[in-house]
Structures are given as C-alpha cells and as structure tokens.
C-alpha cells in the first residue's frame, strides 16, 4: 500500500509541475517540513529552509512572469523541459522503489512524461488564447494554471489516490485532444 501511495503522490506532484514548475516543489517542501510527507533519503534537502526560500522565490517569479504578455508564451518554451525535469525529480523523490534503474526509469517515463504532456497541453491552450484574444485572455489561462497546480499538488499530498485518478483522466483528455489536432 505504501508503494501505491508513493506512486500516486509522485504522479500527482509531477502532473502539477506541468502547470507550474515550482509551485508543486514548494508545496512538497512545505508538506515535508511539516511531516505530512517524507521524501526519500537522497532528497532530504527538499525539507529544508534554504529549499523553502529558494522555491518560494522561484514560484513567485514564475507566477509573475506568466502575467506579462508575450513573456508567457516564451516562458512556455523554457517551461516544457523544466516541467519534465521537475516532474521526474518530484516523482523520484517520493516513489519508494529500491532499484535505482527502475526508480529513475519510472520517474522519467511516468513523472517526466506526465509533466511534459500537461505542459504541452497548457502551452497549446496559451497559444490558442493568444491567437484568439490577442493575449488578453492569457491572464485568465495563467490564473487557472496557478490554481490547478496548487490544487492538484494539495490533492496529491492529502488525497494521493484521488489525485492519481484525476491525473489519469486529465492525461487521457490531453492526449485525445493532441492526437485530434
């Protein structure tokens, strides 16, 4: 059961990093510092005050940058590989598998892949918003992404199985839409 919960937690946080790279890491840091979740030994740095200040600063900068017209579209180019890296790290931080090859393979494929799919979907949504509203609607898209990242992260921490079901449904919808285009 612990393995299932750790996979659900890692997958939920990974998907959240597809919306915003640093918000899920910040919320995982806060949860780890409060003892609500426990990262693996190699990732004990995630439960430290220096990590908190760094992740808080990065989260605030990321959120603010997404409200600057045209910078938000450029940021999506950088955010895509960053989301894959963040998704991989978050999933590997919490999944309790002893074999490092299996752990990192699963982290990259499942965690990084999920984050990448979600990021691709949000990037396409932002491009469509820019095209149809001239960028005016992008602040609404950014606010929705911020809330989705924070909400899914909190859900992954406190209701990991429900978060995994939601992530599977979300990824299914995104893949279906991406294939259709």
HELIX and SHEET records of a PDB file:
HELIX    1   1 UNK A    2  UNK A   19  1                                  18    
HELIX    2   2 UNK A   23  UNK A   33  1                                  11    
HELIX    3   3 UNK A   41  UNK A   47  5                                   7    
HELIX    4   4 UNK A   49  UNK A   65  1                                  17    
HELIX    5   5 UNK A   71  UNK A   94  1                                  24    
HELIX    6   6 UNK A  100  UNK A  106  1                                   7    
HELIX    7   7 UNK A  107  UNK A  112  3                                   6    
HELIX    8   8 UNK A  113  UNK A  133  1                                  21    
HELIX    9   9 UNK A  138  UNK A  158  1                                  21    
HELIX   10  10 UNK A  160  UNK A  180  1                                  21    
END                                                                             
